[in-house]
Amino acid sequence: MNKIIAFSKRNFLEIIREPLSYIFCLGFPLIMLAVMTLVNDSIPPEADMTIFRTDNLAGGIAVFGLMFVMLFTALTVAKDRSGAFLIRLYTTTMKSGDFLAGYMIPMVLLAVIQCVITFIASYIVSLVTSVSMNPLEMLSAVAALIPSMILMVSFGMLFGTIFNEKSSPGLCSIIISLGSFLGGIWFDAEAAGGVLTDICNALPFYHAVKAARLACVGAYTGEFFSHIAITSVWAAGIAVISVTAFKSKMKADLN
């Protein structure tokens, strides 16, 4: 356990010492929150478009921010692999489970902190824009986002394991773009209908966003638990794949 704690602390410090992590993990999502709030204010009421209203926007922005945690997870793992840092640690008594926990724990902690800050900012915006939001419901939304956190961190682990530090950010950028669009963060996926809605439903991003939005308003209905279940299945699947890939790479490096 001490080895996991020490490795987790090292990885957490690596992230918070990186200035870009503040820009992308905190700054960019909060900027998008402000921009989309201004967009919402410019939409005429008769349009009946509420996707950018703070109570709907907060959950989407939280998931959007988690995608950048995926990016920095991939970068951290890829840098450690390419810099021979992990090779040296492989010669110690640390096991593959210790490495995996040492990466997952600090990244999930970072994701929790990020979500809390996002929801605090969203609540402040809701007060300014006179949108009713319950702080306790927003706090519970952080717990509802745990499957999404595990999903994004697992994606980052997978990309960082398979690709190097030059390739993994590019792939993560593709996932961020696709996840933002197909997750329905910036448009109403249900209203789109047709094949596009079917694609959104087939991927985890849409369900992560819907679960976050429902949790933000305390709508713990069957629909909420359905979205949570789908996101959790995806998170478990990607986590298993990333663990398998990491163990395989570890064995290859040792040989």
HELIX and SHEET records of a PDB file:
HELIX    1   1 ASN A    2  ILE A   16  1                                  15    
HELIX    2   2 PRO A   19  TYR A   22  1                                   4    
HELIX    3   3 ILE A   23  GLY A   27  3                                   5    
HELIX    4   4 PHE A   28  SER A   42  1                                  15    
HELIX    5   5 PRO A   45  ALA A   47  5                                   3    
HELIX    6   6 THR A   54  SER A   82  1                                  29    
HELIX    7   7 PHE A   85  TYR A   90  1                                   6    
HELIX    8   8 SER A   96  VAL A  128  1                                  33    
HELIX    9   9 PRO A  135  ALA A  144  1                                  10    
HELIX   10  10 ILE A  146  ILE A  162  1                                  17    
HELIX   11  11 SER A  167  LEU A  182  1                                  16    
HELIX   12  12 ALA A  189  ALA A  192  1                                   4    
HELIX   13  13 GLY A  194  ALA A  202  1                                   9    
HELIX   14  14 PRO A  204  CYS A  216  1                                  13    
HELIX   15  15 GLY A  222  LEU A  254  1                                  33    
END                                                                             
